[in-house]
Amino acid sequence: MDLSDIARKLGLSQHKMLIRKAAELRRLCYVQFDSSIIGVGEVCKTVICLEIAATRFGEVIFERQKAVKLSGKLEKAYIKSFNSLQNGLNIKTALDIKELGI
């Protein structure tokens, strides 16, 4: 599946900069490490790259439940793969007051 097809299924096809950022993150995955070692398939990797790009942009609403369903993994496995991929790419998430208070 192509990145633009997955973005369309997630309702993100109108955000061109987000798709470009996700494509860049996916290329970094290929260059920096072999994602098959951590058990992430191509579709799941693309979905996770789209989620990372969406959270970095901030103004885009990303539906994780739809992403988990599209990735073909259970939610726990998806979160584990998400964290592994994020750590492998050396991407840090900024926490805000709401997330710290919960």
Secondary structure, DSSP 8 states (H G I E B T S, - for coil): --HHHHHHHTT-TT-HHHHHHHHHHHHHHHHH--TTTTT--HHHHHHHHHHHHHHHH-SS---HHHHHHHHTS-HHHHHHHHHHHHHHTT------HHHHH-
